Amino acid sequence: MKRVKAFLEVSRWRIQLVSLATILLGPLYGAGSLKDIFTSDIVIFALLFLSTITFACNVNCYHDRGVDSLEKKHLSDSVDTLGFGVLKKIMIMEILFIFVLSVYFIYRTHLIVALLGSLGLLFGYTYSSPPLRLKSRGLIGVIPVNLGVYVLPILAGYLIIDQNVTLDFLLFILGYALLNLGINLVNVAEDHDVDKRCDIFTIAHKLGIRKTIGTASLTTILGSLIILSMLFIQINNIYSVIFFFLLLTTMAFTSLDISTTLLKQDIETAVKKKGKRLPLYFISTRYPMILILLFSLI
């Protein structure tokens, strides 16, 4: 039981719960009815996404054990509980499982979905693992996270439902990527000191904390505006209207909460406080999107 809890920790189970919305956004955007969503392909896609995210989290904890021991002891302790050998075997099994799921999509003639899944696996590995260790390469570090978590899965989920990619959907993906980039930059800025002590140089070290939060504010606002514009055209009943205004409220709160950090004189302390609100930012902005798209199909 102790090892099970340790595995859940190194798999960032709390983040996994927040990430469930990402599985449905693409399929719901492409669906013509609720019937399109309840298929075996969507279930297998959910397994592919969750397996890839779990693998990326495991790789990150494996290679960041020393970093996590400074301020995220629950993660480093979990790695110690499992042991490097066991965690390595788990990651090999995850790769094999992802390979099997990718073969399924090739069999189902969803070749692009299989390729996107493989690309997500590659991003998850190269982000944390040497020699590339992209997380420590300044501005480049935001690319694998943004593409691997906020672009490729949405596109893959959509393609399972509809092979014709529309302009409004591409704009929606752009908005989603910008919104989540802004939220994630808060986390990057929060880890500025710890990363520096461990010779990890992120975008926060390249730009500085204040400029990083300034960028986070800008991309969060811009992403929110794009998403709201694209979802507005999906509204077709009173229920989707209600959830649209809920989304408008949560996005305004998130953007304002991040932006007001710039007004603080001690921005480093302020960023650490805001960093604890990341789950709130993610949940409050993602799930209203799901509800808007869901009720627009009813």
Disulfide bonds with the S-S distance in Angstrom:
none
